[in-house]
């Protein structure tokens, strides 16, 4: 089985209880990572520090903690963490999410068996406070051809559930500086460079999500960044001009509509959890 690092960043506004559950899901995976690269993005406070210290103490040699004196933001944190990733694969985790117990094994096994794939993600359960209350699933397209077509319309790769080949991301220069869209922009660059993508249909992550998050990511700066990405795809031959202009217009209209309408669009892009859904075991 190929070797893998987990890359995770934590900042002061995170809740200690959420981080605790997140780290618990990592250390109890059926396939353990070689190391967990944890970036402390600025001073965290006593509660978060206590959680990190407990896991570092209980899992000697597994964690590598890098602390920033001041908050630098997610892009800087992830790129700094990538410098310490030495394994074949990187598994991303957000500090308030929960990995399905065999997520790492499934993804590493797939990447080992499919050396042509550079970036692999999966479907995710979405929940607010407790994973057992998850009612929606964020689906994915599976093969590279379908994923490529979807790029111009929306981000087809679930970043919180991604596994990628370390050398490919480092060769691309890491995460580009585009707020809220750093992962989307990175995938676009990799697509243009010829990297192959794939998604697993099985939900492998419990993703903490609420509608306030979606509302905060509206606004004109985000629209500008969204348009920048679409234009990048057009300029590099990954999308045609008519489609790009249509998507830009749709993005503009969405910014002018009430939040309730955008919520309806979000709901249409999700599916209900399957009947065999069960909450995390750990």
Secondary structure, 3 states (H helix, E strand, C coil): CCCEEEEEEECCCCCHHHHHHHHHHHHCCCCCCCEEEEEECCCCCHHHHHHHHHHHHHCCCCEEEEECCCCCCHHHHHHHHHCCCCCCEEEECCCCCEECCCHHHHHHHHHHHCCCEEEEEEEEEEECCCHHHCCEEECCCCCHHHHHHHCCCCCCCCHHHCEEEHHHHHHCCCCCCCCCCHHHHHHHHHHHCCCEEEEEEEEEEEEECCHHHHHHCCCHHHHHHHHHHHHHHHHCCCCCHHHHHHHHHHHHHHHHCCHHHHHHHHHHCCEECCCCCCCCCC
